[in-house]
Amino acid sequence: MITHVRGRLVHKAPTRAVVEAGGIGYEVAISLATYGQLPETGVEVLLLTHDYIREDRQDLFGFVEESEREMFRLLIGVAGIGPVLAQTVLSGMAVADLQATIFHERVRDLTGIKGIGKKTAERMIIELKDKVQLSGATTAGLGALAPPRAVEEAVLALTALGITSLAARQAVQRVVEKEGTELSASQLIKRALQER
């Protein structure tokens, strides 16, 4: 498996780069985020890679940052998301924003990315919510989370009242963002019902 390529950047385009290393030119598929961080052609570059091999093809996907490669690998683990669509997702949203969007279950934001429909967005949230980690910068802009137990109790109570899990979680999160983290589960439930 090829884990990285270091060499001279001989060509770059918004979706592809060619790195010459040891006399071999490696064509690497990249996202717009990686493209924006590449140096000028002729300069040495290090691209972290994911070697994607199937019976009929072999593709090399490249990333400037480890966080982007990790997110790519999580995305291709979701049913219905292949490597090309994963790159499209990473081109449509910064990694930190994508993590926050998944964590806070914002389906509408995900469906704004080309190729992601509502069912795929919901599947991404279900499969990746527990796997994404929010950076301090990301959580700072979105409001701190209430104590997990209070949030979970509130979500369970709301779903028992017939509200979908996703809608319940979103309503509770809106309350936390507005009113802070000191609310009890019963206060979260009451205010979340008022939010709807």
N, C-alpha and C positions, 0 to 999 in steps of 0.2 A: 504494500500500500504506500502511496506517495503522500507524505504528511505535510511537506512544504516544498516550495521551489524558491531558490535564491539565485538571482542572476540579473542580467541587464534587461530592462524593459524596452523591448523593440517596437511594440505596437500597443496602443490602448484605444478602446472604444467603450461606449456606455455599457455594453454587455459582455465584452471580451477583452482579454489582454494576452499578449504573447511575451513570455519571459525566456530569454536564451540562457541556458545553463549547461556548461560542459559541451558546447557546440550543438546542443539540441534545443529547438524552439518548442516550448510547452504552451499550447493554447489553453487558456483558463477562462471559464465562464465566471463572470463577476456581477455583483449587484451595483446599482447606482451609488450606494453608500461607499463601497470599496473604490469604485471609479473616481469618486470625488477626493479620495485620499491618496491616489497614486501620484508619484512624482512625474516629472517630464520624461519623455522617452530618452533612452540613452543612459539613464541613471540606474544604479543597482537597486533592486527591490527584493523584499522577502514577502512571499504570499503563503499564508497557511492554506492548506488544500484539503479537499475531501474528494477521494477517488471513487467515482460512481461507476460500477461495472455491472453490465447486464449481458445476456447472451449475444445481443446484436449491436452493442455499442459500449464505448468507454468514454466517460466525460470527466474532466477535472474542474472542480469548482474552487474558486479562490477567494480569500478573505484577508483583509489587512489586520483585523482584530479577532482575537480568540472568541469574544462574546458573540460575534456574528456567526462564526463557524458553529459554535455550540447551538445557537438558535436555529441555524439551518438544519442541523442534525435532529433537533427536536421536531421541527416542522415536517421533515420527510418521514418521520415515524408516525405521523397522523395519516390514517386511511384516507386516500383520495388526494393526497398532496405529494407530488413528485418533486424532483430537484428543480425543474424549470419553474414550477409554480412557487416553490419555496424561495427561489431567487427573486421572483416577481414580488412576493410579500416583503422581502427584505429591501427591495428597491422602493416599495411604497410607504415604508414606515421605518423609522430608526429603531434599533434593537430595544432601547430603553422604553420607547413609546409602545412598541409591540408587546413587551412584557407587561407593561401597565394596562394596556388594553385587554389582554387576555386575563390578567389577574382580576380586573374590575368588571370583566364579562361584558365589554362594550361591543356587542354584535354589530351594531350599525357602523362603527368605525372599521371593523374588519371587512364588512361587505363593500366598503368604499374602495377596496383594493381590487384591481382588475383580476378576474378569475376566481374570486372568493364569493360564493353565494351564501345564503343564510344557513343552510345545513352544514356546509363546510366550516363556516365561522363558529357555529355552535359546537361542532365536533372538535375544533381546535381548542375551544375553551374547556370543554369537558376533559380532553386528553392532556392538556398542557398546564392547566391552572395550578396544579400542585407541583409542577416542575419548574415554573419560571420563578426567578428571584428578582425582587425589585431592588434597585439601587437606592441609596439614601436620597439622591437628587430626584429620582422619579417619585418616591413616596411623598417628598416634601411638597411637590406641586399638586398632589392629589388629596391631601388631607391624610392625617394619620388614621390607622385602623383602630377601631374599638377593640377591647379585649376579645380574643377569638371566641371564647365560650359564649359571651353575650350576643355576638353577631350570629353565631351558629344557632343558638336557641331562638333568636328572632326569626331567622330564615326558616327554620323548621316549623315554627308556629304559623308563619305566613303561608307556607306551603300546605299546612294542615287546613288552612282556611280556603284552599282552592286556588291560590296564586302560584304560578309556575315558579320553579326554583330560580331560574334566571331573573325573572321580574322581581322576585322577593329579594334576592341578593342585591340587585341594582337599587331598589328602593331603600334598603338598609344602608347601603353605601352612601347614597345621597344624604341621608340623615347624618351619618358620621361626618361627612365632609362639611356639612352646614353647622353642626352642633358640637362636634368634638368627640372625644373618646370616653367620657365619664358616664355615659348613659347605661342604665341597666337594660337587660333584655326586654322587660315589659315596656320601658320608655321607648326603646328602639321600635318595638312592634307598633305602639300607638302612633308614633310620629311617621313611621313608614306607611301606615294605613292612610294617614292624612296626606302623604306625598302623592298617593296614587290618584 
